[in-house]
Amino acid sequence: MNSKTKKPEWAPEDDSAGFACRVMDGVEAGHDGISSYQSAAKTKKAKIVHRPIFTTEQYAQGVLAGSRAMLGRAITLVESNAAHHIDQAQEVLQQLLPHTGNSIRVGITGVPGVGKSSFIESFGCYLLEQGHRVAVLAIDPSSSISGGSILGDKTRMERLSRDERCFIRPSPAGKTLGGVARKTRETMLVCEAAGFDVVLIETVGVGQSETAVRSMVDFFLLLMLSGAGDELQGIKKGIMELADALVITKADGSNKVQAQTARNEYERAMHYLQPSTEGWVSHAFTCSSMTGEGIPEIWQVISKFKELTTASGVFAQHRRDQNVKWVHEMIDAHLHESFVRHAGVRKIIGSVEREVANGALPAVAAVYRLLEAFESKTS
């Protein structure tokens, strides 16, 4: 037995020397929770490994050349919240911007268990067969306790992830409304610059907050289950009125007839809803990710949507409106970050929160006090 190992603290007191589980002391953590390279280097037990530093031009040229490695690095740069990365990320995006906008952006949402990942794999494989290049941005829910995400969508798209014509990027939702990662829009632009002409955005699927994804896609696809009953009534109308198409999944085997019945019911319901896109009438469909039945028809619907809305000018206007909305959303995010980092706010926010929690200060009065501190000249 290795002398450096020992019994865990939770081992039974009366266990024998043959207790199977052994542990060893860890290493001192760095500022980001990762093992300290410097401490390890001092003991000559590890070698310091520096990540390569790329210029803005190298990032942009690599993405435009279709380098998957550089595409991944560029997205990592864009997703970074480090101050020294943000400026360079914007410079990279500025160079890539003339090469973006040439894709169809499809948002795919639905309740957990509806089969979003299975649908995307089947749909994505069909698109690859048609000669398209597909980027999948899969947004995973983040834990409200630890803040972590499993990021397991890529493992559920085994066939799709093996194809070089497809790029799958799982990202944590963080605290963003609707499970749309804060950097998803910029990630989408990077993928478009890399030559992907179909961008699929898989959202968390948690109800009406999913309307956030509507502000960044061209076509909004809602996946539903048959026989789900009344438990979904609370989210149906709020999200159905935003859908450009509704698809009943798992329409195969003994469930095929039930799925068709559900399609008819949803079709009648959608008849009474106001169209989400001007000049377009939304309809309900069925499909099977297992057999592929119904998948080609869904792509035909999306293609027809783009053709009609492009001819009417709605497609281009929709994107212009999205860009303006994006600006205001980023302003809101920046102001919030500036607020929480303000020295005057940080100085009093703890005591203000305690007063509110103890019922000594009304919430509205607390807000005004914090805003007064934020607006003061002291920073």
N, C-alpha and C positions, 0 to 999 in steps of 0.2 A: 504493500500500500504506500502511495506517495506520502512522504512525511509532511509535505506542505498542505495536505488536505486535512479536513477535520469534520466532525459530525456537525450537522446543522443545529441551530439553536432549538428548533422545534422537534428534534428527535426525542423519542421516549427516554425517560431517565433510566429505565431498567433494561435498555436494549443491550444486546451483546455486541462484541467487537465486530461481528459480521454484518452490522447494519449496512444495507446496500448503498444508501445515498450519502455521498460525501461532498463537501464544498471546499472552496479555497478562497483566500482573500482576494478581493478585486484590486483594481488600480485606482488611483486618485482621479476623479473626474475633472474635466476642464470646464470652461465657462458655459459650454453648450451641452453638457451632459455626456460628451464623448470622452473617452480615455485621453488623458493628457499626454500628447506626443512629447512635449518638452520633458516631463518627468521621466518618461520611458527612455528618452534619448540620453538623459543624464546617467542613467544606470547602464547604458550601452546594451539594452535588451531589445530596443526597437529602433528602427530607422525612420527619421522624419521624411514624410512624403509630401511634397508640395503639389497642389493642383496646378496644371498649366494655366497661364494667364493669356487670354486671347484679346486681340484688339477688336474694336467695333467693326472694322472692315473684314476681319477674319470671320467673325460671327455672321455677318450679312452675306459674304461671299459663300461661306459654307452652306448656309441655309438655301440660298438660291441655286447652288450646285446640286442640291438634293442629298447632301450628306446627312444620314440619319443620326450619326454621332453628334454632329454640330447642331442639328435640329434639337436634339435632346438637351444639349448644353445651353442653347439659346433660350429654350423654354425655362430651364432652371434659373437662368439669369433673370428672365422676366418675372418669374414667380418669387424671386428673392425679395425680402423686405429690408435687406441690409442697405444702409444709406449709400455706400460706395457702389452698389450694384444698380440702384434705381436709375441714376443718371445715365449710365452706359446702356441700360436696357432701353431707355427712351431714344437714345441715339441709334441703336440697332433698329428699333421699330421705325424710326424716321426713314432709314435707308430702305427698309423692306416695304414701306407703305405703298409705293407705286406698283408693287407686284402683288398686291392683295385685292380682294373683292371679286375674284374670278371663280368662286365656288358657290354651291347651294348649301346653305346652313340649315340643318334640320335639328330641331330640339325634340327629344324623345323622353316622355315622362309617363308615369303610371304608378299605381300603388305598389309597395313592396310585395314581391311574389308573383307579379304579373308576367315576369319573364323578359324584362328589358334587355338583359345581357344576351340571352338566347336569341331574342329577336334581332339584336344588332349584329350578332355573329352571322346569322342566316341572311339577313338583309345585306350586310357588308360583303359577304362572299359572293352574293348575286351581283352586286355592283362591280366587284373586281372582274367577274366573268364578262361584264359588259364593257370593260376597258377603262373603268374609272379608277382613280386613286383616292383612297378613303382615309380620313383621319378621324379617330374616335377620341373624344374628350369625355372620359368617364368621371363623374363627380361622386365621390364616396362621402357618406355622412361622417361627421366628426363627433367624437365623444364629447358630451357637455361636461364631463368630469375631468378626463385626462387631456382632451383636445386632440387625441390621436385618431387615425383612420386606418382601416385594414388595407385599403387599396387593392382589393382582390378581384376587381372587374377583369383585369387582363388575363387572370388565370381561368376565368370562366369563358373566355373567347379563344379557345385553344387553336382552332383552325385559322381564325383571322389573324391572331398574333404571330403566326409562323410565316405569313405572306409578306414579302418585302414591299408590296404595293400598298400596304396598310400600315398606319402608324397609330398606336394606341397609347394614350397618356392618361393614367389615373391621377386625380388630384383630390386633395381633401377639401371638403366644403367649407371648413372653418366656421365662422359665425355669420356667414353671408346668407341673407334671406333666400329661401328656396333651394338651398344646396348648390348654388352656383358659385364656384370659387371666384374670389375677387379678381384673379388674373385671367379668368377664362377667355374674356374678349381678346386680350392681347395674345394669348396662346393661340387662339383661332387665327389671328392675323399671321402669326409666324408660320403656321401650318399651310395657310393659303399661299404664302410666299414660297414655300418649299414645293409647290406644285400640286397639292391635294385639291381636287375639284369637288369633293363631297366631304363636308364636315358634319359629323354626327355628335351631338352633345347629349349624353345620357345624364339625366338629373336624378336626384335622390328619390323623388316621388313621395311627398309628404302632405299633399293637399293644396289649398289655395295659395300658399306661399310660392308654389311652383310658377306662378305668374311672372316671377322675376326672370325666368328664362326667355319669356316672350320678347324681352327687350334686346335680345342679341341674335335671334334666328330669323330666317325667312319663312320657314314652314314649321308649324308646331303640331307634333303627332302625339296623340294621347292613346295609350294602351290600356285596355280594360279587360276584366275577366267576366266570363259568363257565370250566371248563378251566384253572384256575389251577395245578392240580397240587399236589404236596406242599410247595411252598415256603411255603405259608400255614399248614401244620399247626401251626407254633410259636405262632400267635396265635389259632387257631380256637376252641379250647375256652375259653380265658380270657376271650374277648370274647363268644363265642356264648352263654355261660351268663348274660350280662347283658342280652341282646337281647330286646326284647318282640316283635320281628318281624325277619325276615331277608329281604332282597330281592336277587335276582339281576338285575343291571342288563344293559343292552345286549341284551335279548331281542328282537332283530329280525333280519330278513334270514336269512342262512344260519346265524346263531348262535342262532336261536330254539329249534331242537330241542335243541341242546347246553345252552342255558339251562334248559330244562324238565327235562332229565336231572339237571342240577346241583341244581335245586330239589328234586327227589325225593330225592336223596342227602342234602341238608341237612335235609330234613323228617324223614328217618329218624334222623339224628344228633341232632336237637333233641328227639326223642321220649324220649331217654335222659337228657336234662339236666333238672336241677331248675328249675322255672319261676322267672324273675327277679322276677316280681310275684305276690303271693299271690292266688290265685283266677283267674289268667290263664294260658292255655296258648299258648306262642309257636309260630308257624308260619312257613314259608318261602313266598315269592311271587316272581314275575318281573315285570319291567316294561321298557318302552322309553322313554327320555327323548326319543328322536327322533320316535316315532309317538304317544306318549302312552298306549299300551296298558298296562294294569295300574295306571296312576296313580290312577284313581277308586277301585279296590279297596283300595289302600293307605290312602286317607283313610277309607274305610268301616271298616277295621280299627281305625284310631286312634280314630275316633268311638265304635265299639263298646267299645273299651278304656276310654275315659273314662266311658261310660255304666255299665258293669259295676262298675268300681272306685269310682265315685262312690256308687253304690247300696250297695256293701258297706262303705264308709267307708275303704277302702284308699287311695284317691286323697288324701283330706284328711290321713290319718295319714302318708302318704309325704312330703307337703310339710312337715308339722310336724317330722318327723325330719330332713329336709333343712335346715330353718332352724337346728335345734340343732347339726347337724354343721357348718354354715356358721360358727357362732359359734366352735367349737373350731378350725376351720381358720384363721380370722382371728386368733385368739389365738396360734396357732403362728407365723403370718406376722409378727405384731407383736413377739413375743418374739425372733424371728430378727433383725428390723430393729434392735431395741434392743441385741441382743448385738453385732452388727457395728459399731454406732455408739458403743458404750461406750468411753470414753476409755482405761480400763485395758486393755481387750482390744486396741484399736488400737495401743497402745504396745508390746505384746509379740508380737502375732500374727505379725509378719514374722519375728522370730527363731525363734519356735516352729515355724513352717512350714519354715524352713531346716533346723532340727535334725531334723525328721521326714523331710524330703527326703533328708538326708545319712545317715539311718539311726542318728542319735545319740540319738533320742528315740522311744519307742513311741507309736503313734497314740493309744492310750487315755490314756497319761500326758499327752500334749499336750492332750487334751480336758479332763482334770481341771485342768490348769494354767490354761487359758483360762477355764473356768467359775469357778475360784477368783478370777481377776481380775475377772470379771463380777459376782460376788456380793460383792465388796469394797465398802466404803462410798465409795471414791473413784470419782467419775463424771466 
